[in-house]
């Protein structure tokens, strides 16, 4: 009688049921290993991953009874191998609470004494400048507001102002926006100064780079302050070209208050600073739904506006 062949790596005398059960168990251990892997800053393992681990545990028990248990074990292992990729892909395009981001903050109206008045209404970010006092937002956020009427609060979270309150001393918008609210010029630069201090905001928080003429198709992170929340949200996705002059960003939860949020590309792992390739605004003043946002491309007019802002 010809001796039965055994699978490569199987110990002599091991029954098929035991071999399949062991293979399924290894698959479950692999699933647990994937679940324990670090999900990245501010992320938690997805429910899908936890459910999959439980399902694999059940299948590991049932596998020995399957007619073709070896094939089942192979399929289990292949399914587990893809769990990590599935969890990572699910995080793209899904907003979540934002970790602290020093140069990004909220805009508030202020009293004549420089105290915050009411809730925050837009988002802004510190950008690199020679004087270290420049903040960038959407022009429609500051329509009707002048110097001394509102302030920038970097790192605002749950009522706390970790870097203080920085009243706006000058507002710079493009003439095309001032005269006709042209959505292709929905960008504003604000100069800020903390009362009673000569310290610049950039020296405290750092400053994002202003990216002029940047292409679509870049992977960006967008952090902003929905007006009904006391802390910012953040989301990562690829930005696409909505038109030759407008960018489009898909991510849920970007309601009123997130206008002015910077689209940050090329974020440095060392500093956390990136390049602003646009701010939420532009077409439909940033979008009519919370899941699709727009931004005016930063071209020649934005470059001229930046030069004007830093020359004053």
MARVEX-583125 format. One record per residue: residue in three letters; chain; x, y negated, z of N, C-alpha, C in turn. Coordinates in steps of 0.001 Angstrom, whole numbers, plus 500000, padded with zeros to 6 digits. Example, Ala and Ser with C-alpha at 12.3 -4.5 7.8 and 13.67 -1.06 7.14 Angstrom:
% MARVEX-583125
ala,A,513190,505690,507800,512300,504500,507800,513200,503300,507800
ser,A,512850,502250,507080,513670,501060,507140,512900,499970,507870
***
This chain:
% MARVEX-583125
unk,A,500860,501197,500000,500000,500000,500000,500890,498761,500000
unk,A,500524,497820,499090,501306,496589,499013,501025,495707,500227
unk,A,502105,495144,500830,501963,494302,502020,501360,492955,501637
unk,A,500429,492429,502429,499782,491134,502142,500810,490012,502245
unk,A,500769,489081,501257,501675,487931,501298,501194,486935,502346
unk,A,502139,486318,503008,501766,485292,503982,502198,483928,503463
unk,A,501462,482869,503825,501844,481517,503396,503234,481178,503886
unk,A,503946,480353,503135,505273,479896,503539,505174,479191,504886
unk,A,506062,479591,505803,506080,478935,507113,505199,479593,508141
unk,A,504398,480608,507741,503536,481261,508714,504301,482377,509398
unk,A,504154,482485,510694,504879,483506,511456,504283,484867,511189
unk,A,505115,485918,511063,504594,487266,510890,503657,487618,512033
unk,A,502571,488289,511679,501628,488736,512693,500611,487689,513091
unk,A,500664,486494,512483,499690,485442,512802,498460,485639,511940
unk,A,497290,485690,512548,496065,485932,511785,495710,484717,510955
unk,A,494970,484915,509828,494551,483767,509005,493757,482755,509805
unk,A,492858,483239,510684,492034,482293,511457,492902,481414,512334
unk,A,493924,482035,512996,494802,481241,513855,495616,480238,513044
unk,A,496070,480678,511859,496864,479760,511030,496042,478557,510617
unk,A,494783,478788,510202,493919,477678,509787,493607,476767,510959
unk,A,493350,477391,512122,493069,476578,513303,494246,475702,513660
unk,A,495468,476254,513553,496662,475459,513855,496835,474327,512873
unk,A,496561,474587,511591,496672,473522,510588,495685,472411,510859
unk,A,494458,472797,511229,493453,471767,511531,493851,470971,512763
unk,A,494402,471670,513742,494842,470962,514947,495942,469970,514634
unk,A,496883,470365,513755,497934,469416,513362,497330,468197,512691
unk,A,496266,468400,511908,495593,467264,511262,495007,466315,512285
unk,A,494388,466907,513335,493810,466059,514377,494901,465286,515100
unk,A,496043,465971,515402,497145,465254,516064,497643,464117,515185
unk,A,497682,464340,513876,498103,463268,512962,497130,462113,513025
unk,A,495819,462420,513123,494817,461354,513207,495006,460525,514456
unk,A,495280,461224,515570,495510,460494,516824,496741,459620,516706
unk,A,497783,460102,516019,498988,459310,515823,498680,458057,515029
unk,A,497866,458172,513971,497485,457002,513180,496728,456013,514042
unk,A,495821,456526,514894,495012,455638,515719,495870,454870,516703
unk,A,496958,455507,517199,497788,454854,518207,498776,453869,517593
unk,A,498956,453897,516281,499892,452982,515647,499439,451560,515863
unk,A,500399,450653,515987,500080,449248,516228,499265,448693,515089
unk,A,498052,448119,515331,497203,447606,514266,497595,446221,513810
unk,A,498591,445592,514413,498997,444250,514006,498414,443209,514946
unk,A,498954,441986,514889,498521,440938,515808,497034,440664,515700
unk,A,496343,440665,516834,494941,440275,516864,493992,441294,516291
unk,A,494462,442518,515954,493585,443509,515346,493370,444681,516288
unk,A,492225,445329,516127,491933,446534,516878,491700,447665,515876
unk,A,491931,448922,516262,491611,450013,515355,490139,449974,515003
unk,A,489789,450303,513763,488410,450217,513323,487595,451374,513857
unk,A,486253,451169,513929,485362,452234,514366,485448,453427,513416
unk,A,485664,453147,512133,485771,454224,511154,486870,455189,511552
unk,A,487985,454664,512011,489118,455498,512378,488787,456358,513581
unk,A,488120,455806,514574,487774,456557,515771,486794,457669,515443
unk,A,485773,457346,514608,484789,458353,514213,485457,459472,513432
unk,A,486392,459109,512563,487080,460111,511769,487865,461062,512646
unk,A,488500,460533,513686,489245,461398,514608,488308,462388,515268
unk,A,487122,461933,515701,486161,462825,516339,485686,463899,515360
unk,A,485423,463505,514119,484968,464456,513117,486027,465508,512845
unk,A,487290,465095,512782,488367,466040,512539,488494,467025,513689
unk,A,488231,466565,514894,488299,467460,516043,487260,468565,515920
unk,A,486054,468209,515491,485002,469202,515295,485398,470177,514207
unk,A,485902,469651,513087,486291,470510,511980,487417,471445,512361
unk,A,488288,471007,513258,489380,471867,513691,488855,473107,514386
unk,A,487742,472955,515092,487143,474096,515771,486464,475024,514773
unk,A,485809,474428,513770,485053,475206,512797,485922,475842,511734
unk,A,487123,475295,511522,487949,475733,510411,488198,477229,510368
unk,A,488479,477904,511487,488766,479319,511422,487634,480145,510828
unk,A,486386,479650,510914,485256,480396,510380,485014,480124,508915
unk,A,485710,479162,508341,485477,478811,506946,485999,479902,506035
unk,A,485300,480167,504881,485744,481197,503953,487122,480907,503405
unk,A,487421,479658,503141,488735,479310,502619,489347,478282,503559
unk,A,489738,478732,504728,490198,477824,505776,491466,477103,505427
unk,A,492360,477742,504687,493614,477096,504339,493369,475864,503489
unk,A,492471,476001,502492,492164,474847,501642,491521,473736,502454
unk,A,490653,474119,503409,490010,473114,504257,491043,472341,505067
unk,A,492019,473076,505608,493054,472411,506404,493843,471426,505557
unk,A,494138,471799,504320,494865,470896,503427,494057,469638,503172
unk,A,492749,469820,502953,491897,468649,502708,491829,467750,503937
unk,A,491775,468394,505115,491768,467601,506351,493027,466760,506473
unk,A,494157,467386,506202,495418,466657,506312,495470,465496,505338
unk,A,494961,465718,504110,494954,464640,503111,494053,463504,503555
unk,A,492893,463853,504152,491970,462808,504626,492603,461976,505719
unk,A,493285,462667,506655,493942,461947,507749,495021,461029,507223
unk,A,495768,461491,506229,496871,460694,505690,496382,459353,505160
unk,A,495135,459320,504665,494615,458068,504106,493955,457161,505112
unk,A,493813,457618,506378,493113,456796,507354,493808,455477,507624
unk,A,495133,455503,507745,495861,454265,508027,495663,453237,506945
unk,A,495712,453682,505678,495507,452757,504561,494102,452183,504590
unk,A,493086,453033,504893,491704,452566,504928,491525,451492,505985
unk,A,492098,451707,507177,491966,450715,508253,492617,449405,507865
unk,A,493794,449459,507217,494475,448233,506822,493674,447476,505773
unk,A,493115,448208,504792,492344,447551,503745,491092,446904,504309
unk,A,490483,447532,505334,489273,446972,505921,489536,445639,506582
unk,A,490771,445399,507046,491097,444145,507725,491209,442989,506744
unk,A,491489,443258,505474,491611,442206,504484,490219,441711,504113
unk,A,490019,440403,504185,488722,439837,503847,487726,439857,504988
unk,A,488147,440224,506193,487268,440243,507354,487790,439257,508391
unk,A,486964,438290,508768,487413,437299,509742,487423,437901,511133
unk,A,488268,437343,512005,488421,437822,513367,488888,436648,514226
unk,A,488802,436764,515549,489326,435685,516392,490794,435434,516083
unk,A,491166,434174,516041,492532,433819,515644,493467,433781,516835
unk,A,494680,434300,516672,495702,434102,517706,496128,432644,517709
unk,A,496809,432179,518734,497237,430782,518755,498051,430414,517515
unk,A,497715,429288,516904,498437,428790,515734,498705,427310,515986
unk,A,499885,426996,516460,500165,425666,516998,499849,424496,516067
unk,A,500224,424521,514765,499992,423333,513947,498531,423136,513524
unk,A,497691,424137,513768,496290,424058,513340,495431,423649,514522
unk,A,494490,422765,514271,493638,422290,515351,492311,421776,514843
unk,A,491556,421169,515733,490217,420679,515428,490180,419157,515498
unk,A,489234,418589,514755,488996,417147,514782,487786,416844,515661
unk,A,487926,415812,516482,486862,415362,517392,486695,413851,517265
unk,A,485491,413372,517466,485310,411937,517698,485830,411613,519093
unk,A,486246,410365,519271,486767,409958,520577,486132,408643,521017
unk,A,486205,408389,522313,485736,407122,522865,486832,406066,522666
unk,A,486524,404848,523023,487512,403773,522873,488702,403977,523799
unk,A,488555,404868,524775,489655,405183,525683,490441,406417,525232
unk,A,490074,406957,524093,490793,408110,523570,490340,409445,524116
unk,A,489171,409476,524757,488655,410723,525286,487748,411402,524264
unk,A,487747,412732,524273,486933,413475,523312,485458,413205,523555
unk,A,484721,413108,522443,483294,412821,522521,482548,413805,521624
unk,A,481756,414684,522240,481004,415662,521458,481863,416849,521045
unk,A,481303,417644,520120,481994,418840,519680,482907,418583,518499
unk,A,483722,419574,518181,484622,419443,517034,483821,419554,515744
unk,A,484309,418918,514692,483524,418878,513456,484291,419321,512218
unk,A,485592,419431,512258,486376,419891,511115,487699,420456,511614
unk,A,488458,421030,510688,489756,421628,511000,490848,420847,510273
unk,A,492040,420817,510834,493169,420122,510214,494457,420824,510641
unk,A,495553,420467,509996,496841,421090,510335,497969,420087,510181
unk,A,498959,420224,511037,500158,419391,510948,500983,419855,509752
unk,A,501419,418898,508930,502264,419225,507786,503592,418480,507918
unk,A,504594,419065,507337,505938,418505,507440,506009,417120,506800
unk,A,506627,416184,507489,506791,414822,506964,508011,414188,507617
unk,A,508588,413173,506985,509779,412532,507560,509540,411945,508947
unk,A,508354,411369,509159,508066,410755,510465,507534,411755,511485
unk,A,507108,412938,511027,506606,413958,511937,505240,413667,512514
unk,A,504463,412795,511845,503175,412382,512413,501993,412659,511494
unk,A,502164,413569,510518,501168,413721,509458,500330,414989,509634
unk,A,499020,414828,509449,498047,415910,509540,497243,415937,508249
unk,A,496885,417122,507795,496171,417281,506527,494802,417908,506773
unk,A,493790,417415,506057,492435,417949,506162,491701,417675,504851
unk,A,490396,417891,504836,489584,417581,503659,489090,416141,503744
unk,A,489037,415479,502600,488602,414081,502587,487153,413939,503045
unk,A,486305,414921,502711,484898,414775,503097,484717,414857,504622
unk,A,485724,415397,505323,485648,415453,506789,485736,414066,507415
unk,A,486416,413147,506753,486696,411845,507365,485937,410708,506701
unk,A,484994,411044,505829,484185,409987,505189,483428,409207,506256
unk,A,483548,407902,506214,482866,407045,507175,483587,406883,508493
unk,A,484737,407517,508639,485501,407395,509877,486774,406601,509638
unk,A,487159,405835,510628,488370,405041,510509,489321,405310,511656
unk,A,490468,404671,511590,491478,404816,512642,490883,404454,514000
unk,A,491251,405247,515008,490777,404990,516362,489425,405589,516681
unk,A,488752,406194,515685,487415,406751,515913,487419,408262,516135
unk,A,488499,408914,515774,488552,410362,515943,489991,410784,516192
unk,A,490150,412049,516589,491472,412534,516984,491660,413981,516552
unk,A,492913,414368,516481,493313,415736,516165,493753,416416,517450
unk,A,493258,417654,517671,493614,418408,518872,494218,419741,518430
unk,A,495538,419816,518327,496166,421074,517896,496018,422176,518936
unk,A,495786,423402,518459,495697,424543,519363,494479,424552,520257
unk,A,493454,423758,519952,492261,423702,520801,491647,425097,520931
unk,A,491281,425456,522159,490680,426771,522392,489935,426759,523723
unk,A,488642,427090,523668,487829,427237,524878,487909,426012,525786
unk,A,487884,424839,525184,487899,423607,525952,489268,423124,526362
unk,A,490298,423915,526102,491652,423531,526499,492357,422791,525367
unk,A,493186,421827,525744,493955,421039,524777,495439,421189,525111
unk,A,496038,422319,524753,497398,422632,525223,498469,421645,524778
unk,A,498242,420939,523672,499249,419984,523176,498739,418554,523222
unk,A,497630,418359,523915,497109,417012,524068,496185,416573,522947
unk,A,495760,415327,523050,494849,414707,522089,495620,413643,521309
unk,A,495517,413690,519981,496299,412812,519118,495357,411950,518274
unk,A,495051,410720,518738,494175,409838,517959,494743,409541,516571
unk,A,493847,409413,515618,494230,409112,514234,494467,407609,514112
unk,A,495642,407236,513591,495985,405818,513448,495849,405327,512008
unk,A,495799,406251,511059,495649,405850,509661,495069,407015,508868
unk,A,494170,406696,507923,493547,407690,507041,493926,407362,505607
unk,A,494418,408359,504859,494797,408151,503460,494038,409140,502589
unk,A,493191,408613,501707,492466,409432,500730,492714,408871,499340
unk,A,492498,409692,498340,492684,409264,496961,491570,408304,496544
unk,A,491905,407372,495674,490917,406420,495196,489769,407119,494475
unk,A,490072,408217,493785,489030,408966,493076,488014,409556,494045
unk,A,488463,409891,495246,487522,410355,496254,486758,409180,496853
unk,A,487440,408110,497141,486814,406956,497784,485708,406347,496925
unk,A,485878,406379,495604,484905,405733,494721,483789,406664,494250
unk,A,484102,407965,494077,483089,408858,493493,483005,410227,494151
unk,A,483703,410430,495254,483717,411730,495942,484034,412869,494976
unk,A,485035,412648,494137,485459,413656,493170,485969,414894,493926
unk,A,485346,416067,493727,485755,417253,494490,487188,417703,494218
unk,A,487755,417284,493083,489140,417647,492791,490136,416828,493606
unk,A,489637,415855,494376,490491,415016,495218,490042,415054,496680
unk,A,489451,416177,497080,488923,416316,498441,490047,416704,499414
unk,A,490992,415804,499552,492148,415993,500428,492416,414679,501159
unk,A,492786,414768,502421,493125,413564,503180,494343,413835,504049
unk,A,495152,412790,504215,496279,412843,505150,495995,411861,506282
unk,A,496243,412308,507501,495990,411500,508687,497297,411309,509438
unk,A,497549,410088,509843,498672,409847,510739,498139,409775,512158
unk,A,498854,410434,513081,498363,410531,514450,499462,410104,515426
unk,A,499016,409640,516578,499960,409233,517638,499298,409450,518988
unk,A,500008,410112,519862,499486,410363,521199,499612,409104,522047
unk,A,498554,408773,522759,498552,407562,523572,499635,407616,524642
unk,A,500405,406552,524721,501426,406437,525755,502644,407301,525559
unk,A,502871,407788,524327,504014,408662,524087,504625,408364,522722
unk,A,505955,408476,522637,506650,408331,521362,506979,409685,520730
unk,A,506572,410756,521369,506795,412103,520824,505915,412301,519599
unk,A,506476,412923,518571,505679,413174,517364,504988,414527,517467
unk,A,503859,414643,516794,503100,415888,516850,503883,417038,516227
unk,A,504627,416769,515172,505379,417839,514524,506481,418392,515411
unk,A,507068,417541,516244,508115,418021,517147,507543,418934,518222
unk,A,506234,418846,518435,505581,419668,519451,505052,420975,518859
unk,A,504450,420886,517677,503749,422054,517111,504460,422691,515933
unk,A,505401,421986,515323,505920,422424,514031,505000,421933,512930
unk,A,505444,422041,511679,504643,421548,510572,504661,422507,509392
unk,A,503496,422702,508780,503402,423532,507574,503970,422757,506378
unk,A,504476,423469,505409,504937,422832,504169,503743,422513,503282
unk,A,503821,421417,502556,502787,421081,501570,503211,421682,500241
unk,A,502412,422613,499728,502747,423312,498488,502050,422685,497295
unk,A,502796,422010,496456,502226,421324,495290,502368,422204,494052
unk,A,501298,422248,493262,501332,423018,492023,501425,424514,492229
unk,A,500889,425002,493331,500964,426434,493626,499936,427221,492803
unk,A,500298,428423,492333,499375,429209,491513,498344,429950,492359
unk,A,497262,430380,491706,496294,431269,492342,496913,432664,492423
unk,A,496181,433589,493030,496664,434956,493129,497564,435212,494310
unk,A,497727,434241,495184,498586,434425,496353,497777,434966,497534
unk,A,498472,435697,498398,497859,436211,499623,497964,435117,500676
unk,A,496830,434730,501259,496814,433603,502185,496140,433986,503496
unk,A,496475,433216,504511,495784,433286,505796,495083,431965,506010
unk,A,493822,432026,506416,493032,430814,506633,492485,430833,508055
unk,A,492843,429824,508828,492396,429696,510213,491572,428420,510339
unk,A,490399,428543,510929,489534,427373,511050,488607,427458,512242
unk,A,487936,426350,512528,487083,426197,513698,485611,426074,513314
unk,A,484857,427176,513269,483405,427047,513079,482821,426165,514173
unk,A,481917,425280,513801,481490,424271,514778,480687,424846,515941
unk,A,480221,426081,515837,479463,426675,516946,480328,427569,517841
unk,A,481609,427648,517533,482511,428464,518341,483503,427573,519083
unk,A,484004,428072,520202,484952,427287,520999,486398,427668,520710
unk,A,486594,428570,519743,487941,428995,519370,487946,429274,517868
unk,A,489108,429233,517253,489171,429429,515804,489037,430897,515401
unk,A,488702,431102,514133,488743,432424,513519,489825,432409,512457
unk,A,490233,433575,512026,491229,433657,510958,490900,434818,510041
unk,A,491401,434764,508823,491143,435809,507845,492240,435766,506798
unk,A,492517,436916,506203,493541,437011,505169,492938,437634,503912
unk,A,493267,437071,502774,492798,437620,501507,493578,436962,500379
unk,A,493362,437464,499169,493976,436833,498012,493107,435683,497537
unk,A,493729,434607,497133,493005,433455,496616,492977,433561,495093
unk,A,491830,433225,494502,491683,433322,493049,491414,431944,492463
unk,A,491488,431857,491142,491218,430596,490453,489730,430514,490151
unk,A,489056,429549,490751,487644,429312,490435,487518,428487,489160
unk,A,488438,427558,488984,488500,426715,487789,489946,426216,487677
unk,A,490268,425496,486616,491642,424977,486520,492040,424052,487665
unk,A,491041,423492,488366,491355,422536,489430,490907,422986,490815
unk,A,490310,424189,490906,489765,424651,492184,490186,426094,492472
unk,A,490448,426363,493743,490758,427708,494211,489556,428289,494944
unk,A,489489,429629,495003,488366,430318,495644,488910,431360,496616
unk,A,488277,431412,497796,488721,432306,498869,487503,433006,499450
unk,A,487502,434343,499471,486364,435121,499963,486642,435647,501362
unk,A,485837,435212,502308,485954,435680,503688,484722,435211,504450
unk,A,484121,436072,505248,482914,435708,505969,483178,434902,507224
unk,A,482167,434143,507662,482240,433425,508928,482712,431994,508841
unk,A,483009,431510,507622,483546,430149,507487,482392,429166,507295
unk,A,481801,428820,508422,480642,427933,508458,481094,426483,508579
unk,A,480134,425584,508821,480473,424184,509057,481504,424095,510180
unk,A,482445,423181,510008,483521,423034,510977,484834,423587,510459
unk,A,484763,424502,509485,486002,425062,508930,486510,424261,507741
unk,A,485763,423257,507304,486288,422374,506257,487616,421790,506721
unk,A,488568,421726,505807,489894,421224,506145,490869,422315,506559
unk,A,490369,423542,506749,491253,424643,507137,492305,424881,506055
unk,A,493569,425019,506432,494611,425218,505431,494636,426641,504886
unk,A,494845,426764,503583,495110,428057,502955,496625,428230,502980
unk,A,497104,429108,503858,498540,429247,504090,499099,430463,503367
unk,A,500083,430226,502518,500782,431295,501815,502219,431370,502317
unk,A,502850,432508,502105,504262,432658,502434,504588,432370,503879
unk,A,503791,432901,504796,504009,432627,506219,505264,433341,506710
unk,A,506109,432599,507379,507353,433157,507904,507081,433988,509154
unk,A,507543,435246,509187,507372,436049,510403,508130,435457,511596
unk,A,509192,434726,511317,510009,434170,512395,509371,432952,513046
unk,A,508822,432043,512230,508289,430788,512755,506766,430739,512785
unk,A,506117,431569,511981,504669,431507,511865,504184,430382,510980
unk,A,505109,429617,510402,504743,428502,509532,504674,428970,508083
unk,A,503805,428324,507316,503638,428689,505919,503531,427480,505023
unk,A,503032,427716,503816,502865,426659,502818,501383,426442,502555
unk,A,500924,425211,502713,499526,424875,502446,499352,424736,500938
unk,A,498530,425620,500355,498271,425521,498909,496895,424915,498633
unk,A,496178,424572,499682,494868,423930,499568,494230,423868,500941
unk,A,493157,423091,501065,492371,423064,502300,490917,423286,501922
unk,A,490165,423957,502796,488761,424220,502473,488040,422897,502222
unk,A,487477,422783,501043,486823,421565,500571,486642,421688,499067
unk,A,486616,420567,498392,486505,420622,496941,485094,420931,496483
unk,A,484938,421932,495633,483632,422297,495086,482655,422585,496223
unk,A,481462,421998,496128,480421,422137,497156,480943,421765,498547
unk,A,481952,420886,498590,482596,420482,499839,483039,421712,500649
unk,A,483527,422697,499923,484051,423901,500567,483219,425136,500389
unk,A,481977,424998,499918,481128,426165,499682,479796,426089,500389
unk,A,478744,426591,499727,477395,426577,500292,477102,427792,501159
unk,A,477947,428811,501107,477767,429982,501961,479016,430169,502811
unk,A,478865,430923,503909,480005,431095,504808,480973,432177,504338
unk,A,480639,432874,503249,481487,433975,502794,482381,433620,501610
unk,A,482114,432480,500972,482926,432038,499842,483331,430584,500080
unk,A,484628,430325,500055,485140,428972,500285,485962,428516,499092
unk,A,486037,427203,498926,486777,426611,497808,487789,425598,498333
unk,A,488732,425265,497479,489746,424265,497823,490245,423627,496543
unk,A,490442,422323,496579,491027,421636,495423,492498,422029,495299
unk,A,492942,422295,494079,494360,422572,493861,495175,421324,494187
unk,A,496328,421529,494753,497200,420410,495108,498156,420148,493944
unk,A,497778,419199,493105,498579,418877,491935,499236,417515,492032
unk,A,499300,416837,490896,499994,415548,490826,499334,414496,491709
unk,A,497994,414496,491774,497315,413487,492588,497584,413711,494071
unk,A,497634,414978,494492,497943,415270,495898,499379,414893,496226
unk,A,500266,415092,495265,501664,414705,495467,501774,413195,495659
unk,A,501047,412436,494823,501057,410975,494939,500452,410536,496267
unk,A,499384,411241,496683,498730,410904,497951,499673,411150,499124
unk,A,500405,412246,499067,501376,412552,500123,502463,411480,500181
unk,A,502961,411070,499022,503993,410026,499002,503468,408732,499595
unk,A,502206,408404,499291,501602,407201,499847,501513,407295,501377
unk,A,501095,408458,501854,500920,408641,503293,502227,408517,504063
unk,A,503307,409055,503511,504584,409021,504257,505337,407705,504074
unk,A,504878,406869,503138,505580,405597,502897,505050,404460,503751
unk,A,503958,404686,504428,503365,403618,505229,503995,403527,506604
***
